[in-house]
Each structure stands twice: as structure tokens, then as C-alpha cells.
Amino acid sequence: MEMTTSLANKPERRFPLTECLLLLVAIFWGTSYGLTKSALVYTSVLVFIAIRFSMTFLCLLPMIVRDFRLGRNRDWRVALPTGLILSAIFFCEVYGVAYTTASNAAFLISLSLIFTAILEALLSQQKAKQLLWLMTLCGVSVLGVFLLTGKQNQTLSLNVGDYFILAAALLRACMVTLTKRFTENKAITTTTLTAIQSLVVAGVACLVLVASLPDNSVSLPYEYEFWVTIIYLVLFCTLFAFYVQNYAVRRTSPTRVALLMGSEPLFGALFALLWLNESLTLLQIIGAGLILLSVIITSLQRA
């Protein structure tokens, strides 16, 4: 009888699906900065954003029509403010990537971990001990990114691109924290949430584009390399990535989501090591180890 009771009280182990999906997002996002730079060779920032998010919305359109017909989206308006925040994030990120180095962008965007933990501490009702532990993990991860992306004898100097990336980091923190707050106990599917956010981003980009062109003429790039790149970015770094982010943030804490997705520099370094035959210094290996440690601890913690 005692053995039966003990087994009944033992916490059930479950496969960490959400955590694995977030790490997969980090892997895809680890490739996105270089691909964005290559895509911007063929077109402007505004055209790039408009194409990327219009295609994302069109991919999701059949599913959101179905969800509306089934009455699952009574609270669809809650997606609009997060869509505006996402617009600001992408304007800042894409302009930032265009004017700064990949290493600077990787480090500065990782500061979103700290910002997310602070915002969650201000807005949530979590226990102080748990939040302090998550903030410590965020600090370890940011230190790891700094060591991994930094170069010897490099001085920290910020240009206009770096300030754009820093603004994007703060906006990312607002995005995951407010998505959690706005969608809690609301009738809206994750597919619809992702689709409306994408539509808002595409709409804002188109409006700014039309307003900035005197003759309202827009030329689309025709190069094969651009469209291969944009299809990859749409499918894996936008549609899949933001669906998973929205799915995860509605089921766990924003700081856990930010921590796991913030491991993208680790996967970028592994890609360079395995496929490009690049080497890592001792400090970079230590940095990668710190990021990996924070990811493992976060994944193993109960939400």
C-alpha cells in the first residue's frame, strides 16, 4: 500500500517538447543573421520585410479561416498590439544587421534575456526566489555570448546599427512578456496569433514603403538566390519560429522562452565549427559552455 502511494505521488516525467522546439528555433535563428545580410544585397529593408511577412501570412491564411469558422478566435484583437511590437523589432533588427557586425548583433540581442527577466519580475506574480534563479541563468548566458562572440583586443564601441539591435533586444523582451499577458485565458489560436502578427508587420512595412516612395513604384528582386533565401527565412525563421514562440510563451514563463531561444549564438558557433572548419579559442569554448549550461538547467527545470 505504501509503495502504491509513493508511486502515485512521484512526479510524472514528460518529454520536454516545448523546450526542444525552442532550441530548434534557436538553431534556425542562428543562421538568420547571415542570410538576412545576403538577402539585403538584392533589395531594401522595407521590401524584404514586406515580402517575408506577407508570404508568412499567406501560408497561414487557410488555417486561420478554418479557426474563425469554428469560432476559436473571439479575442483575435489581442494579437494587434503584439504585431505592432513585432514590426518594431524587425525594423530595428534588419536595419541593425545592415550596419553592424554579426558578433555585435549576437551579443547585443542576447541582452533581451536580462530585459525579459526584469519585465517578468515587474509584471508577474512568480516567487522572488524563482525569478532570481532565472535572472542568474540569464546573466550566465549573456556572459557566455559575450565570450563566444567577442574578439581579442576588441573594444566595445557602438554605432547606429548597434543601437538598433539594442532597441530590438528591449522590444523582444516586451514581445514575449506582453504576448503572455495579452493572450492569457483568451480565445485565439496560436496559428491565428502568428498570422495576425505577420499581417500587421507586412502592412506596416507596405505603408512605410509607399509613403517613402514619391512615385509609389516598387521593384521586386528577381534573383534566384534571393528567393531561395527568403523561402528558407519564411518557412523556418518566421512561420515556424514565431508559431513556436507564441505556443511556448502561452505555456511557460517568458524568461524560460527567452533563455532557450537566446542560445542561437551557440548553434551559430557549432555550425561554423562543424561545417565551415573554423576554430574556437579557449575563451569562446568557455562561452559556449556557459550558454550550454544555462540551456540544460533551464530545460530540466519544471515550468
N, C-alpha and C positions, 0 to 999 in steps of 0.2 A: 504493500500500500504506500509506504514512504517513497519507494523507488518510483512508483507511478506519479506521485505528486511532484517529485523532483524533476521528472522528465517533462511534466506539464508546465512547470514554471520556468524551464530552460528557454531562453530567448531563441526564436527561430532564426536560423541563418538564411539569408536570401542572397541571390546573385545581385551584385551591385550594378544593375543595368543602367541606372541614371548616371552613375559615376563613369562607367565605361563609355557611354555616349558622349559625355562632356569631354573626356580625354580624346575621343575621336575628333570632336570639334577642334580641340587644341592642335591636333595633328594637321588638319586641313588649314586652320588659320595660320599655322607655322609656315605654310607655303604661299599665303595670300599676299604678303607684302611685296615679294619679288615679282609675282605675277601681275600685281596692280601696276607696279612701275613699268613693266614691259607693255601692258595694255595702254598706258598713258602716252606711249610713243606714237600711237596711231590716232588718238582723239583727245578731246579736252576732258577735264574733270567732270563737268556737268553732263556731257553726253554719255560718258562712261557710267555715271551713277544712274542716269535715266534709263539706259539700256539694261543695266544689271538688275534693277529692281522692277522694271516693267516686265521683264521676262520671268522673274520670280513670281510676280502676282499672277501672270497668265498661266503658269504651271499649276498654281493652287486654285485657280478660279473654279473648275468643275467641282472640287471638293467643298468649297465654301457655299456654292449654290445649293448643293445637297444638304449641307448643315443648316442653312437658312430654311429650306423647305421642311426640314424635320423639327424646326422650332428650337434649335440648340443655341441660338445667338441673340437672345433677347437683350443682352447687355453689350452688344458689339461696339457701342460708342466708347467704351473704356480703352479700346485699342488706339484711339486717335491721339491722345497726348503722348503715349509711348512711341507712336510713329513719328511725331514731331521731334522727339528726343533722338530717335534713331537717325533722322535726317541730319540733325546737327552733328551727330557722331561721325557719319560718313563724310560729310563735307570737311570736317576737321581732319579725319584720318587720311583721306585721299589727298587733300592739299598738303598735309604734313608729310606724307610719304614722298610726295613730289619734290620736297625741298629739304629733306634731311636724310641722314644715313639710316640703313636698316638696323644697325646696332643701337643708335639713339632711339629710334622708334620703338624697338623691342623693349628697351629699358623703361622709357617714359610711359608706355602704355601699361606696363606692369604695375605702375603706381595706382591703377584703378583698384587693385586689391586692397590697399590701405584705405582708399576713399570709400570703397564699398563697406568695409568693416566699420568705419566711423559712422557712415549714414545708417547702417543697420542698427548700430548701438543707439543712435538717437531716435530711430523710428519704431524699433521693435520692443517686444516685452521679454526677450530672451534673458536668461540668467547672466549676471555680470561675469561669473566665472567662465561660462561657455564662450561668451563674446571675447573675453580677454585671451582665451586659448586660441580662438580663430584669428585674432589680430596678431598674436605671436607667430602663428604659422604664415600669415600674410607677410610679416616682416622678414621671416626666413626666406620665403620665396622671392621677394623683391631683392634681397641681398644676393641670392643665387643668380637672378637675372643680371644684376649689376656685374658680378664676377664673370658670368658666362659671355656677356655681350661687350664688356669693356676691353680696351686695348692698352698695352703697356705704354706708360708715359703719356696717356691721353688726359687732357684737361677738360673739365666739364664746362662747355660753353654752349649757350642756347641761341639758335637762330629762329626765324619766323616759323619754319617747319616744325621745330621742336615745341614751340608754344602751341601750335595747332594740335600736336599729338598729346600734349599735356592737358589741353582742354578736352580732347576726346576721352582721355582716361577718366576725368571727372564726370563726363557725360555717361560713360559706360557704367559707372557706379550708380548714377541716378537711374539709368535704364533698368538694371536688374532689380534695384531696390523698389522702384515705383511700379514696375510690372507686377511684382509680388503683391504690393499694396492695392493696386487698382483692380486686379483680377481675382482677388481672394473672394470666394463664395459667389462669383459672378457666372452667369450663363453665357459663356462664349467658349468655343472650342479652340484648342491650340492652333489648329490649322487656320482658322479664321483670324485669330490674333496675329499670326505671322503674315498672312496675306494682306490684311488691312495696314499693318505697319509698312509692308513693302510698297503698297499702293500710295501711301502718304509720302514716302521717300521719293518715289518716282514722280509724283505730282509736284512736289516742292522743287525738285530738280528741273522739271519741264517749265514750271512757271518762272524760275530764276533765269533759265536759259533763254526763254522767249523775251523776257524783259531786258536781258543784257545784249540782245542782238537787234540792231536797228532795222534790218530788213526781214527779221523773223525767219531767216533761212538757216537750216541745219543740215550738214552733210554727214551721213553715216559712213564709218570706215568700211572698206571692202576687203581688207587684207585677211587672208585665211588664218594667219597666226592670231590676229585679234579675236576672231570669232571662236576659235578653239579655246583660247584663254578665257573668254567671257562665259562660254558654256560651262567650263570647269568651275569658275567662280560662282556662277548662278546655282549649279546643282549641289556643290559640296560646301562652299564657303558662305553661301547666303541661305538658300532654301533649307538645306539640311541643318546648317549651323544655328540659324535663328529659330527654327522649329524646336530643336533640342534645347536651346537656351530657354525658350518660353515654357516648354514642357517641364524642364528641371526646376526652374525658379518657382513654379506653382506647387512643387512637391517637396522642396527642401529650402534651405536658407540661401539668400543672395550671396553671402560671403563664401559658402561652400561652392556655389556655382562659379563665382569669380576665381576662386583658388584653382579649381580644376581646369577651367578654360585658360587661366593665366599661365599655364605650363607650356604654351606654344613655343617660347624660345628654346626650351629643352628639345622639342621634337625637330625644330629647325636645325639645331646643332647636330643632332643624331643623323639627320638627312645629309648634312654637309660631310659628316664623318664617314658614313657608310657608302654614299653614292658619289660624292664629289672628291673622296680621298683627301679631305682636309684633315689637319691635325689640331688637337686641342692642347693648350698649355695646362700646367698644373692648376692654376687659378680657375681656368674655365671648367676643368673637371670637377673641382670643388664646388663651383657654382651650379653645375649640372646636378651634382649630388644633393645639394641643398634643395633645389626645386623638386627633385625626385622624392626626397624625404618628406617634404610638405604634402606632395600629392598622395603618397602612400598613407600617411597618417590621416589626411582628410578623407580618403576613400574608405578607410577602415572604421572611421568613427560612425556611430549611429546618428542619423539625421535628427 
